[in-house]
Amino acid sequence: MLVLYREQGRWEDRSFREFPGFLNPGDCLVLNDSKVLPSRLIGRRPSAGEVEVLLVEPVDADSRTWTALVRPGRKMRTGDRILFGDVEAEIVEHGEYGERTVRFPEGLNVPDWLEKSGHVPLPPYIKRPDTSEDRERYQTVFASERGSIAAPTAGLHFTPAVLKACEQAGAEIAYVTLHVGLGTFQPVRGDSLHSERFFVPETNAAKIRQAGRVLCAGTTSVRAVESMFLGRTAKTDLFIRPGFDFQRTNAMLTNFHLPQSSLLMLVCAFAGQDFVLSAYQHSVEAGYRFYSYADCMLLV
């Protein structure tokens, strides 16, 4: 764990097991409890050819119709059908950036069906098929609200023992739900991000409001907290970049992010671009790991 001290403009190499020692009574640790849905599907066209579908989020109340990414996209047109075993879905719309709207049969409980038939949507840099172990390993230990297409990776560092140590340090723990979707990992286009669903229960919102210091674990927790304080509800396309005025986030735990990503822009907005990029250079030289199952950075 690389620790960045923003006011002092310095950093030091530490270990994540030391994380609870950075918490104090009166702090609130914010965690995203979204759960990864096995939303990757392998189907085929009635004529021939395999089709891969990544369901992103439902667009209707009964979760029958979904926004999705489809591959090969150029061959899949509105009205085309895809077979997933004995379940047939139809492409009913094209989106602005190549996404599709996919509709499933009436009466099918799609989230429950995905738990049985879907694949874990592992990041594309993991060059292997998903396994049964991924259903547990690619989840945080506190995941409870299913709906994400990727894990909120800063939360993967936590174990029950670490969470208990955080509470013993005197910190309150507040859970928010932000379902990771296209807004988190797709390239930045223009001045906005794809919207993502989020929810902050009132009991947890009260903990965040009353805390002396708010430490968000993960950029998704930051976006949920900042969206809440800006009066947004249900969905947010909040794009946090340099110049953003943080409302409630006082400290942040996050993994290392790729260049030109909205995630790195968020971190630079919080701690200053030059400082963050200098720390990143140190992390590369020191051998820190990037990506999902990787090392982390604490900004205080």
C-alpha positions in Angstrom: 0.0 0.0 0.0 1.5 3.3 -1.1 0.4 6.1 1.3 0.2 9.6 0.0 0.2 12.5 2.5 -1.4 15.3 0.5 -0.6 18.3 2.7 3.0 17.2 3.2 3.5 16.3 -0.5 5.2 13.0 0.3 4.6 9.3 0.2 5.8 6.1 1.9 5.6 2.4 1.2 3.4 0.6 3.7 1.3 -2.6 3.8 -2.4 -2.9 3.6 -2.5 -4.8 6.9 -1.6 -1.5 8.5 -4.6 0.2 7.0 -6.7 0.1 10.3 -4.0 2.1 11.9 -4.8 5.1 9.7 -8.4 5.2 11.2 -9.4 7.1 14.3 -12.6 7.5 16.4 -15.0 9.7 14.6 -14.0 8.5 11.2 -16.4 6.9 8.8 -15.1 4.2 6.4 -17.4 4.1 3.3 -17.6 0.8 1.4 -19.4 -0.1 -1.8 -21.5 -3.3 -1.2 -22.4 -3.8 -4.8 -22.1 -7.5 -5.9 -20.8 -8.6 -9.3 -23.6 -10.3 -11.3 -22.4 -13.2 -13.6 -23.6 -11.2 -16.5 -21.4 -12.5 -19.3 -23.3 -14.8 -21.6 -22.2 -17.1 -24.5 -24.9 -17.7 -27.1 -25.3 -18.3 -30.8 -27.3 -17.0 -33.6 -30.1 -19.2 -35.0 -28.2 -19.4 -38.3 -24.7 -19.9 -37.0 -21.9 -18.2 -35.1 -21.1 -17.7 -31.5 -22.2 -14.4 -29.8 -20.9 -13.0 -26.5 -23.2 -10.7 -24.6 -22.3 -8.6 -21.5 -25.4 -7.4 -19.8 -24.7 -4.0 -18.3 -27.9 -2.9 -16.5 -31.7 -3.5 -16.7 -33.8 -0.7 -18.3 -37.2 -1.8 -17.1 -38.8 -2.6 -13.8 -39.0 -6.3 -14.3 -35.4 -6.7 -15.4 -36.5 -8.2 -18.7 -34.8 -5.7 -21.0 -31.1 -4.8 -20.6 -28.4 -2.6 -22.0 -25.6 -4.8 -23.3 -22.4 -5.0 -25.1 -22.5 -7.6 -27.9 -19.6 -9.2 -29.8 -19.4 -9.4 -32.8 -21.3 -6.2 -32.7 -21.3 -5.3 -36.4 -23.1 -8.5 -37.3 -25.9 -8.1 -34.8 -28.7 -5.9 -35.9 -32.0 -4.8 -34.4 -34.4 -7.7 -34.6 -31.7 -10.4 -34.5 -32.2 -13.2 -32.0 -29.7 -14.9 -29.8 -30.1 -18.4 -28.3 -28.7 -19.2 -24.8 -29.6 -22.8 -24.6 -33.4 -22.9 -24.3 -33.7 -19.1 -23.7 -34.0 -16.8 -26.7 -33.3 -13.0 -26.5 -33.9 -10.3 -29.1 -31.9 -7.2 -30.0 -34.4 -4.4 -29.9 -32.3 -1.2 -30.2 -28.8 0.2 -31.0 -27.1 2.6 -28.7 -25.1 5.7 -29.4 -21.7 4.1 -28.7 -22.4 0.6 -30.1 -24.2 -0.9 -27.1 -27.4 -2.9 -27.7 -30.7 -3.2 -25.9 -31.5 -6.9 -25.4 -35.0 -8.2 -24.4 -35.5 -11.6 -22.8 -38.8 -13.7 -22.8 -41.7 -12.6 -20.6 -41.8 -14.3 -17.3 -38.0 -15.0 -17.1 -36.3 -13.7 -13.9 -33.1 -12.7 -15.6 -31.0 -12.0 -12.5 -31.9 -15.4 -11.0 -31.3 -17.1 -14.4 -27.9 -15.4 -14.7 -26.8 -16.8 -11.3 -27.2 -20.3 -12.9 -26.3 -19.6 -16.5 -24.0 -16.6 -16.6 -20.3 -16.3 -16.5 -18.3 -14.0 -14.2 -17.3 -10.9 -16.3 -13.6 -11.1 -15.5 -11.5 -8.1 -16.8 -10.3 -8.6 -20.4 -6.6 -8.7 -19.3 -7.3 -12.0 -17.5 -6.7 -14.4 -20.4 -8.6 -17.4 -19.2 -12.2 -18.7 -18.8 -13.9 -17.9 -15.5 -14.1 -20.7 -13.0 -16.4 -21.5 -10.0 -13.7 -20.0 -7.7 -14.1 -16.6 -9.4 -17.7 -16.3 -8.2 -16.2 -15.9 -4.7 -12.8 -14.4 -5.4 -14.1 -11.6 -7.7 -16.3 -10.3 -4.9 -15.7 -8.2 -1.9 -16.4 -10.0 1.4 -19.2 -7.5 2.1 -20.9 -7.7 -1.3 -24.6 -8.0 -0.9 -26.5 -5.9 -3.6 -26.1 -7.7 -7.0 -25.8 -5.5 -10.0 -22.2 -4.7 -11.0 -20.4 -5.8 -14.1 -17.0 -5.4 -12.4 -15.9 -5.6 -8.8 -15.3 -2.4 -6.9 -11.6 -3.5 -6.7 -10.4 -1.4 -3.7 -12.8 -3.4 -1.6 -11.1 -6.7 -2.6 -8.3 -5.9 -0.1 -10.6 -6.2 2.9 -11.0 -9.4 5.0 -13.4 -9.9 7.9 -10.4 -9.5 10.2 -9.4 -6.2 8.7 -13.0 -4.9 8.9 -13.1 -5.8 12.6 -9.8 -4.0 13.2 -11.2 -0.9 11.5 -14.2 -1.0 13.9 -11.8 -1.6 16.8 -10.0 1.6 15.8 -13.2 3.5 16.4 -14.3 4.1 12.9 -17.9 3.7 11.8 -18.5 1.7 8.6 -21.1 2.9 6.2 -22.2 1.0 3.1 -23.3 2.6 -0.2 -24.3 0.8 -3.3 -23.0 1.9 -6.7 -23.4 -0.7 -9.4 -20.2 -0.6 -11.6 -21.2 -0.1 -15.2 -19.9 1.4 -18.4 -19.2 4.8 -16.6 -16.4 3.3 -14.6 -14.2 1.6 -17.1 -15.1 2.8 -20.7 -12.9 5.5 -22.3 -13.8 9.1 -21.6 -16.0 10.7 -24.3 -16.6 14.4 -24.0 -17.7 15.9 -20.8 -19.8 13.2 -19.3 -19.8 9.5 -18.3 -22.4 6.8 -18.7 -24.7 6.9 -15.8 -24.6 4.3 -13.1 -27.1 3.2 -10.5 -26.5 4.1 -6.9 -28.3 4.1 -3.6 -27.3 5.2 -0.1 -29.6 4.0 2.7 -30.6 6.8 5.2 -28.9 5.1 8.2 -25.6 5.0 6.3 -26.1 8.5 4.9 -26.5 9.8 8.5 -23.2 8.2 9.4 -21.5 9.9 6.5 -23.0 13.3 7.3 -22.1 13.1 11.0 -18.5 11.8 10.7 -15.5 13.9 11.5 -13.6 12.5 8.6 -14.9 10.4 5.6 -12.6 7.8 4.1 -14.0 6.3 0.9 -12.7 2.8 -0.2 -12.7 3.0 -4.0 -13.6 5.5 -6.6 -17.1 4.1 -6.8 -17.7 5.0 -3.1 -16.3 8.5 -3.8 -18.8 8.9 -6.7 -21.7 7.7 -4.6 -20.9 10.0 -1.6 -20.2 13.0 -3.8 -23.3 12.4 -5.9 -25.4 12.1 -2.7 -24.1 15.4 -1.4 -24.8 17.1 -4.8 -28.4 16.0 -4.5 -28.3 13.2 -7.1 -30.5 10.2 -6.6 -30.9 6.8 -8.2 -28.4 7.3 -11.1 -25.3 9.4 -11.5 -23.1 10.4 -14.4 -20.9 12.5 -12.1 -17.5 13.1 -13.8 -14.9 13.9 -11.2 -11.8 15.5 -12.7 -9.2 18.2 -11.8 -11.1 21.3 -10.6 -13.9 19.4 -8.9 -14.9 20.7 -5.4 -15.2 17.6 -3.1 -18.1 17.9 -0.8 -17.5 15.2 1.8 -14.6 12.9 0.8 -11.6 13.5 3.1 -9.5 10.5 2.4 -9.5 7.7 -0.2 -8.3 4.2 -0.7 -8.0 3.1 -4.3 -6.1 0.8 -6.6 -3.7 2.0 -9.4 -5.5 3.0 -12.6 -4.6 3.2 -16.3 -3.7 6.4 -18.1 -6.5 8.4 -19.7 -9.2 6.8 -17.5 -11.8 8.6 -15.6 -10.6 6.8 -12.5 -7.1 8.3 -12.7 -8.7 11.7 -13.3 -10.7 11.4 -10.1 -7.5 10.6 -8.1 -5.7 13.5 -9.7 -8.6 15.8 -8.8 -8.4 14.7 -5.2 -4.6 14.9 -4.6 -3.2 17.0 -7.5 -2.1 15.8 -10.9 1.6 16.4 -10.5 1.8 14.8 -7.1 -0.2 11.8 -8.1 1.7 11.2 -11.3 5.0 11.5 -9.5 3.7 8.9 -7.0 2.7 6.7 -9.9 6.2 6.9 -11.3 7.5 5.7 -7.9 5.0 2.9 -7.9 6.1 1.7 -11.3 9.8 1.8 -10.2 9.0 0.0 -6.9 7.1 -2.8 -8.7 3.6 -2.1 -7.5 0.9 -4.1 -9.3 -1.8 -2.5 -11.3 -5.3 -3.8 -12.3 -8.0 -5.6 -10.2 -6.1 -8.1 -8.1 -3.4 -5.6 -7.4 -1.9 -3.2 -4.9 -3.5 -0.1 -3.5 -2.9 3.6 -2.7 -4.2 5.4 0.4 -4.5 9.2 0.0 -4.9 11.1 3.3 
